[in-house]
């Protein structure tokens, strides 16, 4: 999460839990620069926590021209992260690209605490 760029003003780093939180605006997104070493199918894994029943929502992750959507999952506390397999993206060529995550719906005051996004080659 340390290499992530926050684009917009309605999210911030929560250094105490090594996450991005207070994410309340669909216009604010989190972006990573990555280099794809092999074309093919990649699973998109989101590490997140959500402990308040009055918060949550839906999000979209885009990667190398593809996208998947997910929904914030409740956990046992703000420090209890879980890894959610959001889906698969097909990458046609290797090289530099970006991974971008943005809310599509925010319920209450925050989408979730985002611990990271991982891409796992299938």
N, C-alpha and C positions, 0 to 999 in steps of 0.2 A: 504494500500500500504506500510505501515511502516514495516510489517512483511515479505515483499517480499525480496528474494535474487536475485540479478542480477548476472548471470553467463556469463561472457564474458566482453569485454571491450567497446562495442559500444552502450551503453545506460547509462543514469545516472539519479539520482533523481533530480527533479525540485521542491525544497521545496516551492518556491513561489506559486505554483499551486497544491501542494500535488499530484504529479504525477511522472511517469517515462517517460522521453522523450529522444530526441536525439538518438533514436533507429535506427541505420542505418545498422546493420549487421545481416543477418539471423543466424549466429552462436551464437549470444547473445540471451539468454533467461531469463525469469523471472520465479522464482519458489517459491511456498508457500508450507509449510508443513501443512496438515490438518488431522483431524480425522473424518471419516464418522461414524455417529451415527446410521444410518438406511440404509439398502440396498434399491435399487429402482431407479427410474428415477429422474435425476436432470437436471434442466435447467441451462445452462451456460450463465451468464450475464456479459458482458464486459462494463465497464464505461470508456469512452474515449472522447478525443477532437481532432479536426484536423481543422486548420483554413487556411492552405495554399494549394492552388490548385495544387502546384507543388510537393506535398508530399502525402504519403499514402501507400497503399499496402494491402497485404493479410497476414493472420496469422492462426496459429493452436493452439488450447487449448487442452491439454491432461489431463485426470483426471481418476484415478482408472482403467486404461487399455483402456478407450475409448477416442475418440477425436472428435472434431468439428472444422470446419474452418469458418473464417469470413473475412470481408473486412472492412478496416478503413472507417468510415463515416464522411463526412464533417459536421462541426458544425459552429456556428456563431462566434467562436473565441477560442483562446487557453484555456480560462478559462470557456468556455461554454461546460460542459461535458454532454454527453448523454449516456443512458444505452441501450445497444444493446443485444437482445436475440439471441445468436449465434446458439443455438440448444440444443439438449438433449443428455445426456450420461447416460447409464444404469450401475449402480454399483451393483455388485453381492454380496458383503459382506461388513460388517462394519469394521472399524479399521483405523490405520494410513495409509496415502497415500500422494501423492503430486499432486499439480496442476501446470502445466507448460505451459507457453505461449511463442511462438517463431514466428518470422516473416517467411513467406514462400516467400514473394516478398516485396521488399522495393522500392518505387518510390521516386526519389529525395533524399533528405537528411535525412528523418525520416519517420518511419511508422506512428506514432501518439503519443499523450500524453496519457499514460495509467493511469487511476485513480483507477483501481482495477478490480478484477474478483470475481464474487459472484456465489455461487451455491445454487439454490433454489429447494427444494424437491417438486416434482409434486404430 
